[in-house]
Amino acid sequence: MWRTGARNLITDVEGLLVGQAGDAALKSGVSVLVGARPFTAGVHVMGGAPGTRETDLLAPDKLVEEVDALVLSGGSAFGLDAASGVADALRREGRGFAVGDVRVPIVPGAILFDLLNGGAKDWDENPYKALAHKALAARGEAFDLGTAGAGVGALTADLKGGIGSASVVLPGGVTVGALVAVNAVGSAVVDGGPQFWAGPWEMGDEFGGRGTGGRVAAEMPATKLGQHQSTTIGIIATDARLSQAQCTRLATAAHDGFARALVPSHTAMDGDLIFAASTGAQPAPALAGQVELGHAAAICMARAVARGVYEAHPQGGDALPCWRQTSGRG
């Protein structure tokens, strides 16, 4: 029997912490996943407009197999500076890949486009390194969902997006967790809501218990194509021991969660990307276990997407309403 972890967050994978920082005036922010020790990572990109740092290093044939942190940030290309901020802070903590007597923190990152969401973007100095310092300093097992971290300024086609997370514990004791910043060209809800496309995979009433109302996406729904850039970026994590190649396969499987929860997904205007992380605390799975992990990753990611939209809250100057406003909750 599958069940959620104690927190229903990615931090149910023991040894992983999340830190977040956001700026309501900027309408943007940063989310950081960091481990108690370095962890194996992979990545898979399916969107047409990605923005990334150090993702080439995660290919299975590359030298460095473990990373110190993963960063999700708003700010488009400006937000890539967030990973530099995390790397600076981790180096001060003595973390990083040893090269002689020098430590080099390995911090891959990905960004989403939130520059046209109404926030104050007329900065004199790029704010994302400072936001990353705050995010890392705030790391812990508990963290906010919705309008927080990299999801502060996130938008979907018809509602505010946000930061989402979910977890599942499999019968053998392996835990899978997802973290996602939902900023999609497409929509997470059926015909404006209140049902979510991810409804069939909901556990309990974690995003309202509304199902999908029996609807399927038989034609093209409303999108935010006029903004030209969007991007949903996420992390799927597990305590099962995986190689870098297996992490890449896990990230690939998790993209099915985007497709189940966002209509449409993986468009030419999205930079949809998923990192995968393995702490290795549990034994390596056999082939059947890897299949189960991939299935769990997709379901967990779909649930996390819906939770990110479900938990968003209103702020001044919002470009779109949030789910709780349109569904009569606030």
Secondary structure by P-SEA (a helix, b strand, c coil): cccccccccccccccbbbbbccccccccbbbbbbcccbbbbcccccccccccccccccccccccccccccccccccccccaaaaaaaaaaaaaccccccccbbbbbbbbbbbbcccccccccccccaaaaaaaaaaaaccccccccccccccccccccbbbbbbbcccccccbbbbbbbbbcccccccccccccccccccccccccccccccccccccccccccccccbbbbbbbbbccccccaaaaaaaaaaaaaaaaaccccccccccbbbbbbbbccccccccaaaaaaaaaaaaaaaaaaaaaaaaaccccccccccccccccccc
